[in-house]
């Protein structure tokens, strides 16, 4: 049943009609548990609260289904506004984005132009930008553009997904260049067994391999998971190899496992929370439900409220 629900939610995440309806309906159906608000002001208030608890944040202005150049440019403008708000509010935060929002599916050159606009602003404010990884069809081009932009900008990181067969090789290849900033995640898209591990145990085992390989490299490692067993394994590896705190952090999603987030802070580990905001929240929300179908209870309660 859980696998059926996962497939259902991932399919719903791609539905443009429901996405447009959700924009009009607003942040309800339980989505406010996972999304910090529809405005940058609401998101900054959330980050201030997280900072007071000893946690940094990475802000993501949500967006799906960019259809033309004007929408891509508008999405890039929102990223620049987000960076400016982070700088002016002096909160401890960085920016995360998806390159399809920047126009990748429309024209590669459009995406690069928008990425350079964003990265120039981020460099001016000394802020990090992380390119989120999307589905498998975008994996190679995302890494190609990441490598191209890294030649110009040091304030850039990206994401590697543990459920893909290719990921360990990607980590090894990326670390041939110094100081790579990588966030390791399990992966939240529905992929073919030809390119992705279908069994959770295989994904978990590969996840640990990726994190350990990155921790032993010259770059920065963001361990992005809510899996306590994996977190425990990573903490032991960090202690065994004497990994300095400036070279790693644990990352978690806003609204999920808040007690575990606080425990990591109390233990002295760097923690960063992925904070999404905006009115285009539907696709993100569906993927969170797919990761843990039990969260559907929040949807039901939200609808009745």
C-alpha positions in Angstrom: 0.0 0.0 0.0 2.8 2.5 0.9 4.4 1.9 -2.5 1.1 2.6 -4.3 0.6 5.8 -2.3 4.2 6.9 -3.2 3.5 6.3 -6.9 0.2 8.2 -6.6 1.7 11.2 -5.0 4.6 11.4 -7.4 2.2 11.2 -10.3 0.0 14.0 -8.7 3.1 16.1 -8.3 3.3 16.4 -12.1 -0.3 17.4 -12.6 -0.4 21.0 -14.0 -4.1 21.4 -13.5 -4.1 20.6 -9.8 -0.9 22.7 -9.4 -2.7 25.8 -10.7 -5.7 25.1 -8.5 -3.5 24.8 -5.5 -1.9 28.2 -6.2 -5.3 29.8 -6.1 -6.5 27.8 -3.1 -3.5 28.9 -0.9 -1.3 27.2 1.6 -3.8 24.8 3.1 -4.4 21.0 3.1 -1.6 20.7 5.7 1.1 22.2 3.4 1.9 24.9 5.9 3.6 22.2 8.0 6.3 21.9 5.3 6.2 25.3 3.6 7.3 28.5 5.5 4.8 30.8 3.8 3.9 32.4 0.5 6.1 35.5 1.0 9.7 36.2 1.6 8.8 38.1 4.7 7.1 35.0 6.2 10.1 32.9 5.3 12.6 35.3 6.8 10.6 35.2 10.1 10.9 31.4 10.1 14.6 31.6 9.5 15.1 34.1 12.4 13.4 31.5 14.6 15.6 28.7 13.4 18.7 30.9 13.9 17.7 31.5 17.5 17.6 27.7 17.9 21.2 27.4 16.6 20.3 26.3 13.0 21.1 27.9 9.7 18.8 27.6 6.7 18.7 27.3 2.9 15.8 29.1 1.3 14.0 27.8 -1.8 11.5 29.9 -3.7 9.3 27.1 -4.9 8.3 26.7 -8.6 7.2 24.1 -11.1 6.3 24.0 -14.8 8.1 27.0 -16.1 6.7 27.3 -19.6 8.3 30.4 -21.2 11.2 32.8 -21.0 9.3 35.4 -19.0 8.4 32.9 -16.3 12.1 31.8 -16.1 13.3 35.4 -15.8 10.7 36.0 -13.1 11.8 33.0 -11.2 15.4 34.2 -11.4 14.3 37.7 -10.2 12.7 36.0 -7.1 16.0 34.2 -6.4 17.8 37.6 -6.5 15.1 39.1 -4.2 15.6 36.2 -1.8 19.4 36.7 -1.7 18.8 40.4 -1.1 16.4 39.7 1.7 18.9 37.2 3.3 21.6 39.9 3.1 19.5 42.8 4.4 17.9 40.8 7.3 21.4 39.4 8.3 20.0 35.9 8.8 22.2 32.8 8.6 20.9 31.3 5.3 21.8 30.4 1.8 19.8 29.8 -1.4 18.6 26.6 -3.1 17.1 26.5 -6.6 16.1 24.3 -9.5 17.6 25.0 -12.9 14.3 24.1 -14.7 12.9 27.2 -12.9 15.7 29.2 -14.5 14.7 28.0 -18.0 16.7 24.9 -18.5 14.0 23.1 -20.4 13.4 26.1 -22.6 17.0 27.0 -23.6 20.3 26.1 -22.1 21.6 29.7 -22.7 18.6 31.2 -20.9 19.3 29.1 -17.9 23.0 30.0 -17.9 22.2 33.7 -18.2 19.8 33.5 -15.2 22.2 31.5 -13.2 25.0 34.0 -13.7 22.7 36.8 -12.7 21.9 35.0 -9.4 25.5 33.9 -8.7 26.8 37.5 -9.3 24.4 38.7 -6.6 25.2 35.9 -4.3 28.9 36.5 -4.7 28.4 40.2 -3.9 26.7 39.2 -0.6 29.1 36.3 0.1 26.2 33.8 0.0 26.1 30.2 -1.2 23.8 28.9 -4.0 23.0 25.2 -4.2 21.6 23.7 -7.4 18.9 21.1 -6.4 18.9 17.9 -8.4 15.8 17.0 -10.2 14.7 13.9 -12.1 17.1 11.6 -13.9 16.5 13.2 -17.3 18.1 16.4 -15.9 21.0 14.8 -14.0 23.8 15.0 -16.6 23.0 18.4 -17.9 22.7 19.7 -14.3 26.2 18.4 -13.5 27.6 19.7 -16.8 26.3 23.2 -16.1 27.4 23.0 -12.5 31.0 22.2 -13.6 30.9 25.1 -16.2 29.7 27.6 -13.6 32.1 26.4 -10.9 34.9 27.6 -13.1 33.6 31.1 -12.6 32.0 30.9 -9.1 33.2 29.3 -5.9 30.0 30.1 -4.1 28.1 27.2 -5.8 27.2 23.7 -4.7 24.9 20.9 -6.0 23.1 17.8 -4.9 23.8 14.1 -5.5 21.0 11.5 -5.1 21.8 8.2 -3.5 19.1 6.2 -5.3 20.9 6.6 -8.7 23.4 3.9 -9.7 25.7 6.5 -11.1 26.1 8.7 -8.0 29.3 7.3 -6.4 31.1 7.8 -9.7 29.7 11.3 -9.9 31.0 12.1 -6.4 34.5 10.7 -7.3 34.6 12.7 -10.5 33.5 15.9 -8.9 36.1 15.6 -6.2 38.8 15.7 -8.8 38.3 19.4 -8.6 39.0 20.9 -5.1 36.5 22.2 -2.6 33.3 20.8 -4.0 30.2 21.6 -1.9 27.8 18.7 -2.2 24.5 17.9 -0.5 23.8 14.2 -0.4 20.1 13.2 -0.5 18.2 9.9 -1.1 16.1 11.1 -4.0 12.4 12.0 -4.3 11.5 11.2 -7.9 10.1 8.0 -9.5 12.8 6.5 -11.6 13.3 3.3 -13.7 15.1 0.4 -12.0 17.5 0.7 -14.9 19.0 3.9 -13.4 17.9 3.8 -9.8 17.9 1.4 -6.9 14.4 0.1 -6.2 15.2 -1.4 -2.7 15.4 1.0 0.3 18.3 -1.0 1.8 20.4 -0.5 -1.4 19.6 3.2 -1.4 20.6 3.5 2.3 23.9 1.6 1.7 24.8 3.8 -1.2 23.9 6.9 0.7 26.5 6.0 3.4 29.1 5.3 0.7 28.5 8.7 -0.9 28.7 10.7 2.4 31.8 8.9 3.5 33.5 9.5 0.1 32.6 13.2 0.2 33.7 13.6 3.8 37.1 12.2 2.9 37.5 14.6 0.0 38.6 18.2 0.0 35.1 19.7 -0.1 32.1 20.3 2.1 29.5 17.6 2.9 25.9 18.3 3.6 24.3 15.1 5.0 20.6 15.6 4.1 18.5 12.9 5.7 16.0 12.3 8.6 17.1 8.7 8.9 18.5 8.4 12.5 20.4 5.2 11.8 22.3 6.8 8.9 22.8 10.0 11.0 24.3 7.9 13.8 26.6 6.1 11.3 27.8 9.4 9.8 28.4 10.9 13.3 30.6 7.9 14.1 32.5 8.3 10.8 33.0 12.0 11.5 34.4 11.3 15.0 36.6 8.5 13.8 38.2 10.6 11.0 38.3 13.9 12.9 36.3 15.8 10.3 36.3 19.5 11.2 32.9 21.2 11.8 33.6 23.7 9.0 33.7 20.8 6.5 30.2 19.3 7.1 26.7 19.9 8.3 23.4 17.9 8.7 20.5 19.1 6.7 16.8 18.5 7.2 13.5 19.7 5.8 11.5 22.4 7.5 8.7 20.8 9.6 10.1 17.3 9.7 11.8 15.6 12.7 12.2 18.9 14.7 13.2 17.1 17.8 16.1 15.4 16.0 17.2 18.7 14.6 17.4 20.1 18.1 19.3 17.1 19.4 22.0 17.5 16.7 22.4 21.1 17.6 22.7 20.2 21.3 25.4 17.7 20.4 27.4 20.5 18.7 26.8 19.5 15.1 26.2 22.2 12.4 22.6 21.9 11.2 20.9 23.6 8.3 17.1 23.5 7.6 15.8 23.5 4.0 13.1 26.2 4.1 10.7 26.4 1.0 8.4 29.3 0.5 6.1 30.7 -2.3 2.7 30.1 -3.7 3.9 27.3 -6.1 4.1 24.8 -3.3 2.0 21.9 -4.7 4.7 19.8 -6.4 7.1 20.1 -3.4 4.2 19.1 -1.0 3.3 16.0 -3.1 6.9 14.8 -3.0 7.0 15.2 0.8 3.8 13.0 1.0 5.4 10.5 -1.4 8.4 10.2 0.9 6.2 9.5 3.9 2.6 8.7 3.0 1.7 8.8 6.7 1.8 12.6 6.3 -1.5 12.4 4.5 -3.1 12.8 7.9 -2.0 16.4 7.9 -3.7 16.9 4.5 -7.0 15.6 5.9 -6.9 17.8 9.0 -5.9 20.8 6.8 -8.9 20.3 4.5 -11.3 20.2 7.5 -9.8 23.3 9.0 
